[in-house]
Amino acid sequence: DFINNFSHEFKTPIISISGFAKILKNQELSQEEKQEYLDIIIRESSRLAELSTNILNLTRLENQTILPGKNTYNVSEQIRLVIVLLEDKWSQKNIEIDFDCDEFYIHANEETLQQLWINLLDNSIKYSPERSKISIDIKKDGEHLFFTFADSGKGMSKEEVKYAFDRFYQGDVSHKTGGNGIGLPMAKKICELHGGEVYIKKTNER
């Protein structure tokens, strides 16, 4: 599964770029057609570059045992900024983001923790239906903070949950959702480096 998913994620944009580059050699194409094909090549190139960057970031994180550069900052405000950062994605699907909580402070590596919230929110947006709601919540219990990202997607089966944090694993074998199976493994490693953990459950599960 790992080899199949890895190959698919890299091969698909490469084939697309190569195919449309060959079509562009046709002298009879209209200007509109040329522009459309160039846009596809640019989009697929960006997807390939993003995938490569994510793999490098995950590899870097996996090789770390401690995380330097920690400081105390307002994590509630950081999540608000991430919501704004991903506004184009959730607004395109007319999704409502429900996040209204107190101000919480955390001692962490700010850069990597921001990547965690981006990955979790992006994942929620990706699997949420149109005109639904994503709820984000922070609760404090003693010295621990609990962060919840809840969406209205169909959820994962027990089998999918078992492998969800494996690199390149995707429950959606059709690849229609456009994921690459790196976001959740990266989220898991970031949590571990901060002494925390991440898990998935349906709302009707305890």
C-alpha positions in Angstrom: 0.0 0.0 0.0 2.8 2.4 0.9 4.6 1.8 -2.5 1.3 2.1 -4.4 0.3 5.3 -2.7 3.7 6.9 -3.0 4.0 6.0 -6.7 0.5 7.4 -7.4 1.1 10.7 -5.6 4.2 11.4 -7.6 3.4 9.8 -10.9 0.0 11.5 -11.4 1.2 15.1 -11.6 4.3 14.1 -13.6 2.2 12.4 -16.2 -0.2 15.4 -16.3 2.7 17.9 -16.8 4.3 15.8 -19.5 1.0 15.2 -21.3 -0.1 18.8 -21.5 3.5 20.0 -22.4 3.3 17.7 -25.4 -0.1 19.0 -26.4 1.3 22.6 -26.3 3.6 21.7 -29.1 0.5 21.6 -31.4 0.7 24.8 -33.5 -3.1 24.8 -34.1 -4.1 25.4 -30.5 -6.0 28.5 -29.7 -4.7 31.1 -27.2 -7.4 30.1 -24.8 -6.5 26.4 -25.0 -2.8 27.2 -24.5 -3.6 29.3 -21.4 -5.8 26.5 -20.0 -3.1 23.8 -20.5 -0.4 26.1 -19.0 -2.6 26.7 -16.0 -2.9 22.9 -15.5 0.9 22.5 -15.8 1.5 25.3 -13.2 -1.1 23.8 -10.9 0.3 20.3 -11.1 3.9 21.6 -10.7 2.8 23.4 -7.5 1.2 20.2 -6.2 4.4 18.2 -6.9 6.5 20.9 -5.1 4.1 20.9 -2.1 4.2 17.1 -1.9 8.0 17.1 -2.0 8.2 19.9 0.7 5.8 17.9 2.9 7.8 14.8 2.6 11.0 16.6 3.5 9.3 18.3 6.5 8.0 14.9 7.7 11.4 13.3 7.3 13.0 16.1 9.2 10.5 15.8 12.0 10.8 12.0 12.2 14.6 12.4 12.7 14.1 14.6 15.7 13.9 13.4 19.2 13.7 16.8 20.9 12.2 20.1 19.6 14.2 23.3 20.3 13.0 26.8 20.1 10.0 26.6 22.4 8.4 29.7 23.9 5.1 30.6 25.6 2.5 32.1 23.4 -1.3 32.5 22.9 -2.3 29.3 21.1 -6.0 30.5 20.8 -4.8 33.4 18.7 -2.6 31.1 16.6 -5.6 28.9 15.7 -7.6 32.1 14.8 -4.8 33.0 12.4 -4.8 29.5 10.9 -8.5 29.8 10.3 -8.0 33.0 8.4 -5.0 31.5 6.5 -7.3 28.7 5.2 -10.3 30.9 4.5 -10.2 30.4 0.8 -10.6 26.7 1.3 -13.5 26.6 3.7 -15.3 29.6 2.2 -15.3 27.8 -1.3 -17.4 25.0 0.3 -19.5 27.5 2.3 -18.4 25.9 5.5 -19.0 27.6 8.9 -16.1 27.6 11.3 -17.2 27.6 15.0 -14.3 28.6 17.2 -15.2 30.6 20.3 -13.1 29.9 23.4 -11.0 31.5 26.1 -7.4 32.6 25.7 -5.0 29.7 26.3 -1.2 29.9 26.5 1.1 27.1 25.7 4.9 26.4 25.9 5.7 25.0 22.5 7.6 25.4 19.2 5.3 27.9 17.5 6.2 27.1 13.9 5.6 23.4 14.1 2.5 23.7 16.2 1.0 26.1 13.6 1.7 23.3 11.0 -0.3 20.9 13.2 -3.4 23.2 13.3 -3.1 23.7 9.5 -3.0 20.0 8.9 -5.9 19.2 11.2 -8.1 22.0 9.8 -7.2 21.3 6.2 -8.1 17.7 6.8 -11.5 18.7 8.3 -12.2 21.0 5.3 -11.2 18.3 2.8 -13.7 15.7 4.2 -16.5 18.1 5.1 -19.6 18.3 2.9 -20.7 21.6 1.4 -22.6 24.0 3.7 -21.6 22.2 6.9 -19.8 23.2 10.1 -16.4 22.6 11.6 -16.2 23.1 15.3 -12.8 23.7 17.0 -12.6 23.6 20.8 -9.9 23.9 23.5 -10.3 22.6 27.0 -7.9 22.7 30.0 -7.7 19.8 32.5 -5.0 20.4 35.1 -1.8 21.0 33.2 -3.1 19.5 29.9 -4.8 21.2 27.0 -7.2 19.2 24.8 -7.8 20.4 21.2 -10.8 19.1 19.2 -11.4 19.5 15.5 -14.9 18.2 14.7 -16.4 18.1 11.2 -19.5 16.6 9.6 -17.8 14.2 7.3 -18.8 10.6 7.0 -15.9 9.7 9.4 -13.5 6.7 9.2 -14.1 3.0 9.6 -12.1 1.2 12.3 -9.9 -0.2 9.6 -9.1 3.3 8.3 -8.4 4.7 11.7 -5.9 1.9 12.3 -3.8 3.1 9.4 -4.7 6.8 9.3 -1.3 7.9 10.8 0.8 5.8 8.4 2.6 7.8 5.7 0.8 7.9 2.3 -2.2 5.9 3.6 -5.6 7.1 2.2 -8.9 5.5 3.0 -10.2 7.1 -0.2 -8.6 4.8 -2.7 -10.2 6.9 -5.6 -8.1 9.9 -4.5 -11.1 12.2 -5.1 -10.5 14.2 -2.0 -7.0 15.3 -3.2 -5.1 14.3 -0.1 -1.6 12.8 0.0 -1.6 10.9 3.2 1.1 13.0 4.9 -0.9 15.5 7.0 -1.9 13.1 9.7 1.5 11.4 10.1 3.0 14.8 10.4 0.4 15.8 13.0 1.2 12.7 15.0 4.9 13.4 15.1 4.4 17.0 16.1 2.2 16.0 19.0 4.8 13.4 20.1 7.6 15.9 20.0 5.5 18.1 22.3 4.7 15.2 24.7 1.2 14.9 23.5 -0.9 12.5 21.4 -3.5 12.7 18.6 -6.4 10.4 18.0 -9.5 10.0 15.8 -13.0 9.1 16.9 -16.6 9.5 15.7 -18.9 11.6 17.8 -20.9 8.6 18.9 -17.8 6.8 20.2 -16.3 7.2 23.6 
